[in-house]
Amino acid sequence: MNNLSQDTSCGTGSAVLLLLCTALGACAPQEPVRAIAPATPATVAVAQPAPAAPPPVVALPYGDAVKLAARDLFTKAKLPDGQSFNLVIDPLVDGTTGMQSVATVALEQQVTDIVSSNYPRYQVKPFNAANLAAAPLVFIGTFTPINLQGKAAGERDAYRVCFALADLKTGKIVSKGFARSQTDGIDPTPLPYFRDAPLWVNDKIVEGYIRTCQGTSAGDPINAAYLDKVSVVAGIDEATKAYNSKKYRDSLALFTALLRNPAGDQPRVHTGIYLSNVKLGRREAAMQVFSKMAAQGMSAKRLAVKFGFQNGGSALAKDTNPYDRWLKELASVSSKMAKTSETCFEVGGHTGRGGSEPLNERLALQRAEYVKQRLLAERKDLANVISTKGYGSSEALVATGKGDPFDSLDRRIEFKSTQCPTKS
């Protein structure tokens, strides 16, 4: 509302104010009114209201949030009445990293219990190739750490629960469900396969799974990257469970068999072959696969390596990982790509969220420089190909700041393809 002058004297106001005062009887003229030329109205500064603050995000207790998201999903599903449907659950993942954890396994079990108890028209079937071949409904979901502004950045103090129901017969999303959960009682520890994986690669199928859940609305098509490779996802799940159960010979056989299907040539499969070979003591076979994984990651423009560093330092930790061999293979792959596609690389250092950010940035840069020097020791031709940058914790993916195995991905060294400088 505009602010008016506090002086209510009609004789000193404008013509407009005079008429207002006379009409309202709020004041009487002090002298005869003379005919005067209308004065140019003064410009009155209008105070603009401050933008409304976004409403606070309501995070429910974990169990209540899951029930709310499930109810949101199943009650809105537009499916023919009087019919029952087979439902398979593709294992839920962290919506930022694509990893499976103790928390996502518990969430999947709770969903199974909710469906069995409350939604009898859906018959939950095992997630396997035979059931997928019958084109059932597929339940997918992500469980993503966020802050209370609903963003996957900054301090993570809640979780976003996202559910989607996909129909393989029509290739469409049937329904979506959402809720936000408090963090109490949630165990984000990665499952062994994801904890042990040395590399984190842009996996198009996992990305398609996440986008199908988070980037669609009911009636939209299932993300093509996920739908086109759904024939092998059950096999990947079976092999991953064998590895998590320490059945390494079985996991190696299962992951290797997936390569017979062209859809099986993907990072998750190669990672499983690498890990299984390492556990079986087949170091050379493992390193051959590591090279393929590194090439896939660099071709996808982004490859994160989970090097372990000494606490607070830039030198590599002394643990069971073959860092020297990793560096040798990374140098070889980088050199080949630089020669064949004239590609350059940024080696970026990252840290967790603990400590001050200026210190994090310096430490991240020191670690990136250390890795660069180790690569140059292997391949001198990389001298004009590699640049370095310290990101600190600005691109933390897990962002708990605990410094434990769960947020090891935050302390990564990341290779990004860049355009080479123009030669003068």
C-alpha positions as CSV (number, residue, x, y, z in Angstrom):
1,M,0.0,0.0,0.0
2,N,1.4,3.5,-0.9
3,N,2.5,5.7,1.9
4,L,0.7,9.1,2.1
5,S,2.0,12.3,3.7
6,Q,1.4,12.6,7.4
7,D,0.3,16.3,7.0
8,T,-3.6,16.3,6.8
9,S,-3.9,20.1,6.2
10,C,-5.9,20.6,3.1
11,G,-4.3,24.0,2.4
12,T,-0.9,22.5,2.0
13,G,-1.8,19.4,0.0
14,S,-2.2,18.8,-3.6
15,A,-5.5,19.2,-5.4
16,V,-6.0,15.5,-5.2
17,L,-5.5,15.5,-1.4
18,L,-7.8,18.5,-1.1
19,L,-10.6,16.7,-2.8
20,L,-10.1,13.6,-0.6
21,C,-10.1,15.7,2.5
22,T,-13.2,17.6,1.6
23,A,-15.1,14.4,0.6
24,L,-14.1,12.6,3.7
25,G,-14.7,15.6,6.0
26,A,-11.3,14.9,7.5
27,C,-10.3,18.6,7.4
28,A,-11.6,22.1,6.5
29,P,-9.9,24.6,4.3
30,Q,-8.1,27.4,6.2
31,E,-8.6,30.0,3.4
32,P,-10.7,30.4,0.3
33,V,-9.9,28.0,-2.3
34,R,-8.2,29.7,-5.3
35,A,-8.1,28.3,-8.7
36,I,-4.6,27.1,-9.2
37,A,-2.8,25.1,-11.8
38,P,-2.5,21.5,-10.7
39,A,0.9,20.7,-9.3
40,T,2.9,17.9,-10.7
41,P,2.4,15.0,-8.4
42,A,5.5,14.1,-6.4
43,T,6.9,10.7,-7.0
44,V,6.3,8.7,-3.9
45,A,8.8,5.8,-3.3
46,V,6.8,2.6,-2.8
47,A,8.4,0.0,-0.6
48,Q,8.4,-3.3,-2.4
49,P,7.5,-6.2,-0.2
50,A,10.4,-8.6,0.4
51,P,10.2,-11.9,-1.4
52,A,8.3,-14.5,0.6
53,A,10.6,-17.0,2.2
54,P,10.1,-20.5,0.9
55,P,8.0,-22.6,3.3
56,P,10.0,-24.8,5.6
57,V,10.5,-28.3,4.3
58,V,8.7,-30.8,6.6
59,A,10.7,-33.9,7.2
60,L,8.8,-36.7,8.8
61,P,10.1,-39.6,10.9
62,Y,11.6,-42.2,8.6
63,G,8.8,-44.8,8.8
64,D,6.1,-42.1,8.3
65,A,7.9,-40.7,5.3
66,V,8.0,-44.0,3.6
67,K,4.4,-44.7,4.2
68,L,3.4,-41.3,2.9
69,A,5.5,-41.7,-0.3
70,A,4.0,-45.2,-0.9
71,R,0.4,-44.0,-0.3
72,D,1.1,-41.0,-2.7
73,L,2.3,-43.5,-5.3
74,F,-0.3,-46.2,-5.2
75,T,-3.4,-44.1,-4.6
76,K,-2.6,-41.9,-7.6
77,A,-1.8,-44.8,-10.0
78,K,-4.2,-44.7,-12.9
79,L,-4.7,-48.4,-13.7
80,P,-7.8,-50.4,-14.7
81,D,-10.1,-51.2,-11.8
82,G,-10.7,-54.8,-10.9
83,Q,-7.3,-56.0,-12.1
84,S,-4.3,-57.3,-10.3
85,F,-0.7,-56.6,-11.4
86,N,2.6,-58.2,-11.0
87,L,5.2,-55.9,-9.4
88,V,9.0,-56.2,-9.3
89,I,11.2,-53.9,-7.3
90,D,14.5,-52.8,-8.9
91,P,16.8,-52.2,-5.9
92,L,16.6,-48.7,-4.7
93,V,19.7,-46.4,-4.8
94,D,21.1,-43.2,-3.5
95,G,19.8,-40.5,-5.8
96,T,23.2,-38.7,-5.9
97,T,25.8,-41.4,-6.2
98,G,23.7,-44.4,-7.5
99,M,25.0,-46.5,-4.7
100,Q,23.1,-49.1,-2.7
101,S,23.4,-49.0,1.1
102,V,22.1,-50.5,4.3
103,A,19.5,-47.7,4.2
104,T,18.3,-48.5,0.6
105,V,18.0,-52.2,1.4
106,A,15.9,-51.5,4.5
107,L,13.8,-49.1,2.5
108,E,13.1,-51.8,-0.1
109,Q,12.1,-54.2,2.5
110,Q,9.7,-51.7,4.1
111,V,8.1,-51.0,0.7
112,T,7.6,-54.7,0.2
113,D,5.9,-55.0,3.5
114,I,3.7,-52.0,2.8
115,V,2.6,-53.3,-0.5
116,S,1.8,-56.8,0.9
117,S,-0.2,-55.4,3.8
118,N,-2.0,-52.5,2.1
119,Y,-2.2,-52.9,-1.6
120,P,-3.4,-56.5,-2.4
121,R,-3.9,-55.8,-6.1
122,Y,-0.1,-55.7,-6.5
123,Q,1.7,-59.0,-6.3
124,V,5.3,-58.5,-5.5
125,K,7.5,-60.9,-7.5
126,P,11.2,-61.6,-7.3
127,F,13.4,-59.2,-9.4
128,N,14.8,-61.6,-12.0
129,A,15.1,-62.0,-15.7
130,A,12.1,-64.3,-16.0
131,N,9.7,-61.9,-14.3
132,L,11.1,-58.9,-16.2
133,A,10.5,-60.8,-19.5
134,A,6.7,-60.7,-18.7
135,A,6.8,-56.9,-18.8
136,P,5.4,-56.2,-15.2
137,L,5.2,-53.0,-13.3
138,V,8.6,-52.0,-12.0
139,F,8.9,-50.1,-8.8
140,I,12.0,-47.9,-8.6
141,G,13.1,-45.5,-6.0
142,T,15.8,-43.1,-4.8
143,F,16.8,-42.1,-1.3
144,T,18.7,-38.9,-1.5
145,P,20.4,-36.8,1.2
146,I,19.3,-33.2,1.0
147,N,19.2,-30.0,3.1
148,L,16.0,-28.6,4.5
149,Q,15.7,-26.3,1.5
150,G,15.2,-29.4,-0.6
151,K,18.5,-29.1,-2.4
152,A,21.2,-31.8,-2.8
153,A,23.8,-29.2,-1.7
154,G,25.1,-27.8,1.6
155,E,24.7,-29.6,4.9
156,R,22.6,-32.7,4.4
157,D,20.0,-32.9,7.2
158,A,17.1,-34.8,5.6
159,Y,16.4,-37.4,2.9
160,R,14.2,-37.1,-0.1
161,V,12.2,-40.3,-0.8
162,C,11.2,-40.6,-4.4
163,F,9.2,-43.5,-5.8
164,A,8.1,-44.3,-9.3
165,L,5.9,-47.0,-10.9
166,A,6.9,-47.9,-14.4
167,D,4.9,-50.0,-16.8
168,L,7.2,-52.1,-19.1
169,K,4.3,-52.9,-21.4
170,T,3.6,-49.3,-22.3
171,G,7.0,-47.9,-21.6
172,K,5.3,-45.1,-19.5
173,I,5.4,-43.9,-15.9
174,V,2.2,-44.8,-14.1
175,S,2.6,-42.8,-10.9
176,K,5.0,-41.0,-8.7
177,G,5.3,-40.6,-4.9
178,F,7.4,-38.3,-2.7
179,A,8.2,-37.5,0.9
180,R,11.0,-36.1,3.1
181,S,12.5,-38.1,5.9
182,Q,14.4,-37.2,9.0
183,T,17.8,-38.8,9.4
184,D,17.4,-40.6,12.7
185,G,17.9,-44.3,12.6
186,I,19.2,-44.3,9.0
187,D,22.4,-46.3,8.2
188,P,24.0,-44.9,5.0
189,T,26.8,-47.4,5.0
190,P,27.4,-48.6,1.3
191,L,27.1,-52.3,0.5
192,P,30.4,-54.0,0.0
193,Y,30.3,-53.9,-3.8
194,F,29.9,-50.1,-3.7
195,R,32.3,-49.6,-0.8
196,D,35.1,-51.5,-2.6
197,A,34.6,-50.1,-6.1
198,P,37.8,-48.2,-7.1
199,L,36.2,-46.0,-9.7
200,W,33.0,-44.0,-10.0
201,V,31.9,-43.6,-13.6
202,N,29.0,-41.9,-15.3
203,D,26.9,-45.0,-15.8
204,K,24.2,-44.2,-18.3
205,I,21.9,-47.0,-17.0
206,V,22.1,-45.9,-13.4
207,E,21.7,-42.3,-14.5
208,G,18.6,-43.4,-16.5
209,Y,17.2,-45.1,-13.4
210,I,17.6,-42.0,-11.3
211,R,16.1,-39.7,-14.0
212,T,13.2,-42.0,-14.4
213,C,12.4,-41.5,-10.7
214,Q,13.4,-37.9,-10.2
215,G,13.0,-36.3,-13.6
216,T,9.6,-37.5,-14.8
217,S,5.9,-37.1,-14.2
218,A,3.1,-39.6,-14.5
219,G,2.5,-40.4,-18.2
220,D,6.0,-39.6,-19.3
221,P,8.1,-42.3,-21.0
222,I,10.6,-44.3,-19.0
223,N,14.1,-42.9,-19.5
224,A,15.5,-44.6,-22.7
225,A,18.9,-45.3,-21.2
226,Y,17.3,-47.4,-18.5
227,L,14.5,-49.0,-20.5
228,D,16.9,-50.2,-23.3
229,K,19.1,-52.1,-20.9
230,V,16.5,-53.3,-18.4
231,S,17.1,-56.9,-19.8
232,V,20.4,-57.1,-17.9
233,V,19.7,-55.2,-14.7
234,A,18.3,-58.3,-12.9
235,G,21.5,-60.2,-13.8
236,I,23.6,-57.3,-12.4
237,D,21.6,-57.4,-9.2
238,E,22.1,-61.2,-8.9
239,A,25.9,-60.9,-9.4
240,T,26.1,-57.9,-7.1
241,K,24.3,-59.8,-4.3
242,A,26.7,-62.8,-4.8
243,Y,29.7,-60.4,-4.3
244,N,28.1,-58.8,-1.2
245,S,27.6,-62.3,0.2
246,K,31.4,-63.1,-0.4
247,K,30.6,-65.7,-3.0
248,Y,33.4,-64.3,-5.2
249,R,33.6,-67.3,-7.7
250,D,29.9,-67.0,-8.3
251,S,30.0,-63.3,-8.7
252,L,32.9,-63.5,-11.2
253,A,31.0,-66.1,-13.2
254,L,27.8,-64.1,-13.2
255,F,29.4,-60.8,-14.1
256,T,31.4,-62.4,-16.9
257,A,28.4,-64.2,-18.3
258,L,26.6,-60.8,-18.7
259,L,29.2,-59.7,-21.2
260,R,27.7,-62.2,-23.7
261,N,24.8,-59.7,-24.0
262,P,25.8,-56.5,-25.7
263,A,23.8,-54.6,-23.0
264,G,26.1,-56.1,-20.4
265,D,29.1,-54.0,-21.6
266,Q,28.7,-51.3,-18.9
267,P,30.7,-50.0,-15.9
268,R,28.8,-51.9,-13.2
269,V,29.6,-55.2,-14.9
270,H,33.3,-54.4,-15.4
271,T,33.5,-53.2,-11.8
272,G,32.1,-56.5,-10.6
273,I,34.7,-58.5,-12.6
274,Y,37.5,-56.3,-11.3
275,L,36.4,-56.7,-7.7
276,S,35.8,-60.4,-7.9
277,N,39.2,-61.0,-9.4
278,V,40.8,-58.9,-6.7
279,K,39.1,-61.0,-4.0
280,L,40.2,-64.2,-5.7
281,G,43.8,-63.0,-5.8
282,R,43.9,-62.6,-9.6
283,R,45.6,-59.2,-9.6
284,E,46.7,-59.1,-13.3
285,A,43.3,-60.1,-14.6
286,A,41.9,-57.4,-12.3
287,M,44.2,-54.7,-13.7
288,Q,43.3,-55.5,-17.2
289,V,39.7,-54.8,-16.4
290,F,40.7,-51.7,-14.5
291,S,42.1,-50.3,-17.7
292,K,38.7,-50.9,-19.5
293,M,36.9,-49.2,-16.6
294,A,39.2,-46.2,-16.8
295,A,38.7,-45.9,-20.6
296,Q,34.9,-46.1,-20.2
297,G,35.0,-43.4,-17.6
298,M,37.2,-41.0,-19.5
299,S,35.1,-41.6,-22.6
300,A,32.1,-40.6,-20.6
301,K,33.9,-37.3,-19.8
302,R,34.0,-38.0,-16.1
303,L,35.9,-40.5,-14.0
304,A,36.4,-40.4,-10.2
305,V,39.1,-42.5,-8.6
306,K,38.8,-43.3,-4.9
307,F,42.4,-42.9,-3.9
308,G,43.1,-43.1,-0.2
309,F,45.3,-40.3,1.1
310,Q,47.1,-39.9,4.4
311,N,45.0,-38.0,6.9
312,G,45.4,-34.3,6.2
313,G,48.2,-35.0,3.7
314,S,48.7,-35.3,-0.1
315,A,50.6,-38.6,-0.2
316,L,48.7,-41.9,-0.8
317,A,47.8,-44.0,2.2
318,K,49.4,-47.3,2.8
319,D,46.5,-49.8,2.4
320,T,45.7,-52.9,0.4
321,N,44.7,-51.0,-2.8
322,P,47.3,-51.2,-5.6
323,Y,47.6,-47.5,-6.1
324,D,50.8,-47.8,-8.1
325,R,49.1,-50.0,-10.7
326,W,46.1,-47.8,-10.8
327,L,48.3,-44.8,-11.6
328,K,50.2,-46.7,-14.3
329,E,46.9,-47.7,-16.0
330,L,45.4,-44.3,-15.7
331,A,48.5,-42.7,-17.3
332,S,48.4,-45.2,-20.1
333,V,44.7,-44.6,-20.8
334,S,45.1,-40.9,-20.6
335,S,48.1,-40.9,-23.0
336,K,46.2,-43.0,-25.6
337,M,43.1,-40.8,-25.5
338,A,45.2,-37.6,-25.7
339,K,46.9,-39.0,-28.9
340,T,43.9,-40.4,-30.6
341,S,41.3,-37.8,-29.9
342,E,43.4,-34.8,-28.9
343,T,41.8,-34.8,-25.5
344,C,43.2,-33.0,-22.5
345,F,42.3,-33.6,-18.9
346,E,41.6,-31.7,-15.7
347,V,42.7,-33.6,-12.6
348,G,40.5,-32.3,-9.9
349,G,41.0,-32.8,-6.2
350,H,38.1,-33.1,-3.8
351,T,37.6,-33.3,0.0
352,G,34.9,-34.0,2.5
353,R,33.0,-31.2,4.3
354,G,35.1,-31.3,7.5
355,G,37.4,-28.4,8.3
356,S,37.6,-24.9,6.8
357,E,37.0,-24.5,3.1
358,P,40.2,-22.5,2.3
359,L,42.2,-25.4,3.8
360,N,40.1,-27.9,2.0
361,E,40.8,-26.2,-1.3
362,R,44.5,-26.1,-0.7
363,L,44.6,-29.7,0.3
364,A,42.5,-30.8,-2.7
365,L,44.9,-28.9,-5.0
366,Q,47.9,-30.5,-3.4
367,R,46.5,-33.9,-3.9
368,A,45.6,-33.2,-7.5
369,E,49.2,-32.0,-8.1
370,Y,50.6,-35.1,-6.4
371,V,48.5,-37.4,-8.7
372,K,49.6,-35.3,-11.7
373,Q,53.3,-35.8,-10.9
374,R,52.8,-39.5,-10.4
375,L,51.1,-39.7,-13.8
376,L,54.0,-37.7,-15.4
377,A,56.5,-40.1,-13.9
378,E,54.7,-42.8,-15.9
379,R,54.1,-40.9,-19.1
380,K,56.1,-37.7,-19.8
381,D,54.0,-37.0,-22.9
382,L,51.2,-36.0,-20.5
383,A,53.0,-32.8,-19.4
384,N,51.0,-30.5,-21.7
385,V,47.8,-32.5,-21.4
386,I,47.0,-32.4,-17.7
387,S,45.9,-29.4,-15.7
388,T,44.9,-29.5,-12.0
389,K,42.3,-27.8,-9.8
390,G,41.4,-28.0,-6.1
391,Y,37.6,-28.0,-5.5
392,G,37.7,-28.5,-1.8
393,S,34.3,-29.7,-0.6
394,S,32.3,-27.6,-3.1
395,E,31.2,-30.6,-5.1
396,A,30.8,-33.1,-2.2
397,L,28.5,-35.9,-3.3
398,V,27.8,-37.5,0.1
399,A,28.6,-34.4,2.3
400,T,28.4,-36.0,5.7
401,G,31.8,-34.8,6.7
402,K,32.4,-37.9,8.8
403,G,35.6,-39.1,7.0
404,D,34.3,-42.7,7.0
405,P,34.0,-45.2,4.1
406,F,30.5,-43.8,3.3
407,D,31.9,-40.4,2.2
408,S,35.1,-41.7,0.7
409,L,33.7,-40.6,-2.7
410,D,34.0,-37.0,-1.5
411,R,37.8,-37.4,-1.2
412,R,38.1,-38.5,-4.9
413,I,40.4,-37.5,-7.6
414,E,38.3,-36.7,-10.7
415,F,39.4,-36.8,-14.3
416,K,37.4,-34.5,-16.7
417,S,37.9,-34.3,-20.4
418,T,38.7,-30.7,-21.4
419,Q,39.5,-28.9,-24.6
420,C,43.2,-28.6,-25.2
421,P,44.6,-25.1,-25.4
422,T,45.0,-23.7,-28.9
423,K,48.6,-23.9,-30.0
424,S,50.0,-20.5,-31.0
